[in-house]
């Protein structure tokens, strides 16, 4: 794992910048802050900027990096919410959200989905009781199958950023980089061909909106159309390749739990099944501690989560998460305007 621990003097500099930001911006999701985040990022200590720039440009193994040591004030952030839909006008974690987005801006632009967590760009990841057995980040009782984030969608993020606010049970995040996976090179050629169907995962389904009854019924409504597109991707999924990029150091898009079994091509079926077994064998565990900020290369690395038993008493594991795109322009046809960061 590539890791850097913040020095006391670096924390002081960052805290000063965050104090200035929080006095200017009431949200880390507002278009004014999202426009300015990268400007503030270049005021951060050079060692931190170089660390993330090297991660971005060199694509090192194992496809993750961690910035650790940022202090978390347990009393200030309050209890772990029982659901992501419960948000106050001014977040008690505002400075931490500003920090996550600002660091992420050194890799690209934060983006959100109209069909995920009510279109918020910054997601709260905590156990939700009614999601206990679901394949969701907010599940708990079941293993969250490893995957690349939003593998079904052409506008999936290049990186995932996660900020650990609380993890008292040392719940492990599972990861594996495709560069660490041993697989047959001849079979890999098949994985570069479009034989595979990946369907939208549970987090984008209409049933997981905060209140599905509130989604407007008008056919011209953008949110309704966004859910319609997700349904279309589910009903009429196109075959895609699992690998792409350079054969010697491939990129990967895969989500076994939401993939159809290949029935019409025996070599393709064997190739993807062998790849899944090889990734299983390469999985490693990362336990995020409060103050850890983890960035995952979503083109190179899969991630999942071990099961755990939540208490639902305000002390459970709590992460903030963002998706990051290196080229926000490629999704322009799915966003309301060039400034918007939400994909419909």
N, C-alpha and C positions, 0 to 999 in steps of 0.2 A: 504494500500500500504506500502511495506517495502522500506524505503528511508533513505539515508545518504547524508549529505551535506558536501562537502569538506571544510576543514579548511584552512585558509591562508597558514599555514606552510606546509600542505600537497600539496597544489597547487604548492608551490615553489619547493618542491622535485620532483613532477611530471614534471614540466616545465624543470627542469635541466636534467632529464633523457630523455625527449623528444628532447631537444636540441642536446644531444649527439647522439640519434638515427637518427635524421634528417640529421646530418652531415655524418653519415655512410651509410644510406639507402636512395635511391632516390624514393622508392615506398614502400607502405605498403602491396603490393601484391607480391613482389618479393620473390622467394623461400628462399633467404638468410635471409631476415627479418622474414619470417614466421617460419623458423627454430629457430630463436633466440628470438622471441617475449616472450615466457614463461620465458626466463632467465631474461629479463628486468622486467617482471611483478613481479618477486620476489624481486626487488629493490623498488617497490612501498611501500608506508606506510602500516604497518601491519594492521591497522584498516580497510583499503580498501580491503586488501587481505582476511581478516577474514570475512568481509561482504559478499563477493562473494562466498567464500568457504561454508559459512553457507547456502547461497541460493542454492548452488549446492547440498550439502549433505542432507539438511533437507526437500527440496521440500515444502517450506511453502506456505500457502495461502497468497495472491490470485494468486500466480504463476508469479508475476512480481516483479522486484526490480528496484530502481532508484538511480543513483549516480548523484547528482546535484551540481551546483555551479562552473563548470569549465568555466573560462572566454572565451568568443568568441569575437574576434576582427573583427567587421563588415567590416572594410575597408580592412583588410588583406585577408579575405576569398573571397571578391569580390561579384559580383551579383549572385543571384540564376540562375543556368544555365537554358536554355530553353529546353535542352534535355540531357540525360545522355551520349549520344555518343560524346558530345563535351568535350574532355579531353586534357589537356596540358601535356607535357612530365613530368614536375614536378608540381604536384598538389598544388594549393595555400592553400589547406586544409591538406597538408601532415601530419603535426604534430597531427592534430585532428584524422586523419585516423590511424596513428600509435597508438594513445591513445586508440581508440575503439578496435583495434585488440589486443593490449596488455592486456587490461582489459578482453576482451573475452577469451584470452588464459588461464585465471584462471578457465574458465568453460569447455574449450575444444579447438578444432582446427577450425579456420575459413575455410569455404569451399564455392565454387561457382559452378555454373552450366554452361556448355558450351552453353546451350539454353536460358540463361538469361543474359541480358545486356552484350552481346558479350563475355561471359565467365569471366567477372570481378568478383572478390571476394567481393569487396566493391561496393555496389550499391548506386547510387544517387536517392533519392526519392523526386521528385518535380513535380508540375503539368506540363504536356506536352499538348499543345493545341490539337493536333490530337488524344490524348487519353482521352479527356475530359469526354466522356460518357462510357469509358471502365471499366471493372472490373480489374483494375490495380492499383498498388500503385501510379502510375503517373497519374491516373484519378483525377477528382475533382467534377464534377457536380452530379455524382451519389454516393449514399452511397456505400462504399466498404464493401461488405458483410463480416461478421466475419467468420473466418476460422482458422484452424491450417495450418501453412505454408507448402506448397508442400505436402499436405495430400495424394495425389495420389501416392507418391513415397516411396519406402521402405528405401531410404537413406536420407529422410528428416532430417533437423537439429534438434538437441535436444533443442537449444535455438535460439532466434532471438535477435540480438543486434541493437539498434537504437540510433543514436546520433543526437540530435536536434541542428542544426546550426541557424535556423531561423523559426519563427512561429508567424508572426505579427497578424494573425487573430484568434489565439487561437483555431486552428482546433483540434478537439478532436479525440484521438485514443480510440476505444471502446475495452474493454476486459471483459472476464468472465472466471473464473477458474472452471473446472469441479468439484472441491471440494466445490464450493459454489452453485452448481446447485441442485435443488430438483427434483428428479425423482423416479419413481416407481422401487423398487428393483427387482421385477419379470421381468419387461420389460428390466431392465439392463442386465439380463442374455441373452436375445435375442441379445442385442447390442454387446455382446462378441462373437457372431457367425458370420461367413462370408456370410452376406446377401446383402451387399451394394456395389454399384459401385461409385467410385470417379474418375472423369476424370481429365486430366491435365488442369491446369488453363491457362488463357490467356498469362501470362508472359512467358511461355515456347513455345509459338507458333512461327513458323517460320516467320509469318507476322510481328512479333514484334522485329525481329533483326534490327540493325541500318540500314542495307541495305540488304534486302533479296536477291537482285541481285548478291551480292558479295559472297554468299555461294557457294563453289565449287560444281561442278556437278559430279565429279568422285565418283563412288560408294564406293571406298575404303577410301574416306576422312572421318576423324573422326567426324567432325562437321556435315556433311551430315548424317552420321550414327546416331548421337545423335538425330537429328530431326526426323529421321526415327523411332527411338525407342519411342520418344514421340508420334508419330502418331500411332504406334502399341499399346501403352498404351491407346490411345483414341479409336481406332477401336476395340480392343480386350481386353477391361478392365476386370480384374479379380475381383470377389467379395471378399470383405474384411470385417473384423469386424470394427465397429466404436470405440469400447472400447477394451482395452487389458491391461495386467498387473494384478494387484491385485484387486479383486472385491470390497474390502473395500475402496480402494483409486485408482481408475482406471486412466489409461492414455487414451487419446482420439485422434483420427484422424478424421477430419470432415471438409467438405467444401460444405455447402448446395447448393450454386450457381452452382457448377459443379458436383452435384450428381444426378444420375438417380432416378426417383421415383420408389419405389419398387412395382411391379405389381403382382408378383407371390407368395407373402407371406404376408397375412394381418397382423399377429402379428408383423412382422418385420417393415412393413410400419408404423403401429401405434406407435411402439416403437421409431423409429427415428424421426417421426413427433412430438411426445411428447417431445423428447429430445431437438429438435430445439426450440420449444416453451419455454421450461424451460431455455435454454441458453439465449434466447431473454429476458426473465424476469430477468435474473441475470446480464445482461450487465451493466457495469459502464464505465464512461468516464475518461480518463486521458489526461490532456492537457500538452504536453511537452513544456518546455520553453528553450530558447537557453542556451546551457551548460548542459542540462539534458541528461543522458545516461541511456536508458531503456533496461533492459534485460527481455525477455519473455520466460518462460518455455513452449516450443512448444509441450511438451507431456501432459501438464496439462491445458493450457490456450489458448483460441481462441482470435483473435484480428481482428479489422476492422478499419474503419475510417468514420467519419461524412463527408457529402458533404460540399463543400465550393466554393466560387466564386473567382478564381484567377485573377490576374491583368496582368500576363505575362510581367512584367516590371523589373524583376530582384530582386523584394522584396518579392516574394512568399515563402511559407513554403518550407523548405529544410532540409532533413534528410540524414544521412549516415546510411546504413544498412548492416549487415553481418549475415550469417547463421553460426551456431557453432555446431560441432559434438563432443560428448564426446568420441566416439570411431571411429576415422577416418579409421581404418583398415576394418571396415565392408563394406566400399564402394570400396575396392581395385580393384575389378574386373571392376569397371567403371571409374577408373582413369589411366592416362598414365603410371605413375610410383608411387613408394611409397611416393615420395616427393610432387608430384602434389596435389593440393587442388581442382582441377576442375573436376566435375563429367560429363562424356560424356554419 
